[in-house]
Amino acid sequence: MNDIDRIVTACQDLVQDVSFEAARKWKAARSGRKVIGYFPVYFPVELAHAAGMLPIAIYGGGNRVALKQADTHMYSFMCSICKSTLELGLSKRLDFLDVFVGTPICDAARHMPGLMERNVPGLLVDILYLPANTRTGLAVPYLRREFDRLRSLLESAVGHSISDEAIRDSIRLYNLSRRLVREVYALRRQAPWCVSASECYSLVRAGMLMPVDEHIPLLREFLDLAAKREGRPLDKIRVVYEGGFCEQPPIEFIRAIEEACYVVDDDFALGARLISADVPEDADPLSSLAESYCNGSSYSSVQHDMRHLKSDGLMKKYRSANAEAIILSPAKFCEPGLDDQVHHLKRAEKEGIACLQMEFQERMKDFDGVRTQTETFAEALLFYANEATDASETGTAVAEGVAR
Ligand code: SF4
């Protein structure tokens, strides 16, 4: 196993471990320190880090947890991440957690804190009310107050105060980590044969489960090795993937797409990358975090800002990645994702961009359908691209591409 495979395998193992052994060990080695779990999409990890806690993303059980009890607590047409997160709690896999925070991003997620509070004894549960509409001038001061409330909650959990300076130090660390993640994405857009989507995904997700000061050297090492990787472009189409902002597809699903396509950008694990520029490091830290969430973040299906159309955000991503097509693939039963799919599809049609629509579920285990769909889609696009080249060389007219 080479060094890059070693890093990626370690990240994958961490992501797929539904017993959370690494977080348990972290806590056992540090007497009195606490672990906080947060439900997607966004959580201000800086506050938890400044409190001396380990913040970890609780993003369901993927396809490694069987639903034995959670199904009885939830209706059948609910997204899988909510069910499997509750299953983690009911099956005592989260018994090491001290605090759990959810955000009411949709009808399904708004019930998660209540369900966790009732079903996981001893867990301190809170709801972080992020502003649904970030356009209003009241959003930033409102969110600052909400972050201040969260700071008080964390102070009572850890038994000491959290200073502004400690939060500023945490902001500096997370800024650095987000910068390095942006570099990994930039390298992937430029040379996807050096960094695959599944590698990038594992690396970013692992960062949501380990201390940031351990993730930073890992990102640096990965970047260094990936930039030197030898490789050459294969005959694959370049696609942008949209729909993985909350529930995450299985890694096998991403790999199945990659067999036929270079996935040059995506919205997987968006919470880790939602803040798209450095948070100011020397100002009032809570205001800086609030300002960055409202005015310095990427578009997402769970944030509404009428100043910027989400489809504009997708077009910008598509163009910056020099992509040739878009895969629109929200999670099954994900209402915000399905809503946006309609707008994104209309926009793509208007712009003449080829789109493949699929749905996924974190629990899926059979990927033959995904493989066939993406292969067929990619082959059709390559076929029409070749036809267009031949036609321009011979002066023949080309029929409209049916893949559109
Ligand atoms: S996957 Fe979609 S429906 Fe489910 S919690 Fe996330 S945003 Fe809500």
Boltz pocket constraint, residues with backbone or C-beta under 6 A from the ligand:
constraints:
  - pocket:
      binder: B
      contacts: [[A, 79], [A, 80], [A, 81], [A, 82], [A, 105], [A, 106], [A, 107], [A, 108], [A, 109], [A, 246], [A, 247], [A, 302], [A, 331], [A, 333], [A, 334], [A, 335], [A, 336], [A, 337]]
      max_distance: 6.0
